[in-house]
Amino acid sequence: MLKSKHIAVYVSGGIAAYKSLEVVRALIKQHAEVQVVMTKSAQEFVTPLTFATLSTRPVLTDNFTPQSSSDDFIPHIKIARWTDLAVVVPATADIIAKMANGISDDLATTSLMATDAPKIVFPAMNTSMWNYPPVQKNLKTLEEIGIQVVQPDSGFLAEGESGKGRLVQLPVIMDAIESKLSSDQSLLGKKVIVTAGGTKEPLDPVRFLGNNSSGKMGIAMAESAARSGADVTLITTVNYSSSYRNLAVVKVDSALNMLEQIQNRFEKIDVLVMAAAIADFRPLHVATQKIKKTADNDNYTIELTKNPDILKTVAKNKINQFVVGFAAETENLIPNAEKKLKSKNADVILANDVSNLDAGFNVDTNRITLISHNAHPDNWPLMTKQAVADKFWKYYLKQGN
Ligand code: CTP
């Protein structure tokens, strides 16, 4: 259930900092994506390199110097948007005080304040500090503003004393993380179809006309919906095996094949997301045997016929279904996408300029403009396809669905 979840692990400076290495390792083992953020004092206990090695990502610290020209200059906003869940482990009295009082004097506290994601704090400190009334007051404030505080254990402390203040054990930390994430079941009960990949239009038994679509955007849409509890069917031309119990895969090849699979299910679904790159034309004649080259013939002409517009065909009959199209454009992005919104009877078009190298076909990022009927076009920043997917489902829910 942690697969592909974006978990930001904030490490503050206490002796228990070394224990959060185990947390990062356990999260990575469960295929979560982990971004570690360390305070200055945490780096006195464990080096960023150790966390970077375990999390397979550079650790964010207060070094605001971009490492490369593509790095973001505002890392606290970037990490804030990226995060599905923020955990502060260990949480010192200092970081707890800052979080409770709106103090943001380093990257960790600024990012924690900037993120809307749910947060869990795992305190670890000396018993006397734990019992100090202002610390207790700050913990109460955190709980009042919706931040979960996991009470520390009692036992032997690093300073040689015994009492309350030990960081809880790894299984307790992992349980808290899992149950926090599983509480986002915002799409539970929704039936969703997502299409992905480029269609393959047969020419003869061994050849087809195809395109370069990787299916990444559609797969991200399907997985994101599945993580939020939707019952998802991914109708796709690409090889993909689902590791989600609630994400079924239907393999198709041609546009006609894809249309049939959607029509079989359309009546019963709540949302259709057409992320597939569908060939507008298919060979008119499909040879029953492999087409041979002949000595007298240097050119070969293939006659094409129009494929149905799948989105338009199914959206014509929509009752309550929410229908989402994509628009791949190389010029006049917004006017062209607005035309598609109306002509195809879609509820939303996610438009992207595929002439940009960092958006569209075969890359992991996308830059979307959301086009809908009653609002101005909404330009989203360059984001990973997964972030686009998560943002889209949040938008969908905000529409009152
Ligand atoms: N689409 C579809 N059936 C087609 C072609 C496209 O359902 N035969 C869907 C795509 O899945 C996408 C949307 O329509 O959600 C827009 O696709 P796009 O390729 O941008 O536009 P086209 O309608 O093909 O128009 P054009 O190629 O002229 O831009």
Boltz pocket constraint, residues with backbone or C-beta under 6 A from the ligand:
constraints:
  - pocket:
      binder: B
      contacts: [[A, 255], [A, 274], [A, 275], [A, 276], [A, 277], [A, 278], [A, 279], [A, 280], [A, 307], [A, 308], [A, 309], [A, 310], [A, 311], [A, 312], [A, 324], [A, 325], [A, 326], [A, 327], [A, 328], [A, 329], [A, 340]]
      max_distance: 6.0
